[in-house]
Amino acid sequence: MPTILGQNQYGKAENRVVKITRDGDTHHIKDLNVSVALSGDLEEVHLSGSNANCLPTDTTKNTVYAFAKEYGIESAEQFGIHLARHFVSSQEPIKRARIRIEEYAWERIETSDGNSRFIGADEVKHSFVRKGQEVRLTEITYDGENWQVISGLKDLIVMNSTNSEFWGYIKDQYTTLKEAYDRILATQVASRWRFNWTSDEQRMPNWERSYEQVKKHMLQAFAETYSLSLQQTLYQMGSRIINNRSEVDEIRFSLPNKHHFLVDLEPFGLKNDTAEGAVYYAADRPYGLIEATVLRDGVEARIPMDLTNL
Ligand SMILES: O=c1[nH]c(=O)c2[nH]c(=O)[nH]c2[nH]1
C-alpha cells in the first residue's frame, strides 16, 4: 500500500536556559524551558534519508543558548519571537517555527532586616527562592509572514473559602449531590490567551506588563465573583481579561474543580456546620473539569480545545 508523509516537525525540546544579568552586583534571573519545533521542506529527510534540508536539532539547541547570551532575555515572548524569526529567515527549507517556553519565576530572599533593597548584607542581591506559584507559558508560531502568540500559565492554585454555591441543577435517578449554599471553591488554573499581534507592522505588546495584568485580572475576578458555579466564575475571569486587555482576543481555561467535601462528624456527636467554620475532606480525584474559551465578539477561536499537551 502506498503511503504519504503527513504533518511533521522536529527540533530540540526542553532546553533549560538560565540567564543571569548583572546590574552592578545586583543580579536578575530568567529561567526558561525552551522547546523548538521546525517544519518546512523536509520530505526528503524522511523519504530518502537526505539530510540536505535538515538543520540539526543540536544546532537549534545551541542557537537557544547563544541567543540568550548575545541578545539577553527580555521576556519569554520576545525571546521566542527572536528565535522563530531566526530559524525561518535564515534557513530556506524551514518554513515555520514554533517555539514553546515555560518560565519559572524567582524572587529575592529578604534580608534579616526585612528589606531587600537597602541592605548592608549583599547576599540578597544574588540570592533567590524559586516562586512556588504558577508556571508561565508562551507559544510563538511564525511562518515567515504572520505571527501567533499564545501565552498562558499553569498550576496557579486558588481558593475561595466562601461566596460559592451550587444548586438548582438537574436531578435524575443517579443524583446524590446535596445542594450547597456555602461551599469552598478551589481550582488549579491552566489558561492560554491569544494576542491579536500578528505582524511586524503592528505595535508589539509589552509582554511583561501584559502578563502581570492578565494574571491580576484573573485573580481579582476569581476573588470578586460570587459564584453559582465554577462555569460562571470561569466566564467572569475570561470576560474581565478580554474587557480590560485590548491586546488579548481569546482566552481559554481548563479548571479542575478541587472538591472539598464536608466530613460527616455526626458519628462522633459533632455538628460540622459551614456557618461556624467546618472541616472538609480535600478530594484529589475524581474532579469536575470545567473548560471554556471566552472570546472578543467577532474574533475566530484559535486556541486548541485540549490545553494539557500545549
Ligand atoms: O461548579 C460546579 N459546576 C458543576 O457543573 C458541578 N457539578 C458538580 O457535581 N459540582 C459542580 N460544581
The ligand as an ORCA input file, in Angstrom:
! r2SCAN-3c Opt
* xyz 0 1
  O     -19.351     24.490     39.925
  C     -19.777     23.342     39.682
  N     -20.171     23.042     38.416
  C     -20.646     21.805     38.085
  O     -21.002     21.557     36.910
  C     -20.709     20.822     39.105
  N     -21.099     19.541     39.112
  C     -20.932     19.082     40.384
  O     -21.180     17.899     40.761
  N     -20.443     20.083     41.181
  C     -20.293     21.173     40.394
  N     -19.829     22.434     40.669
*
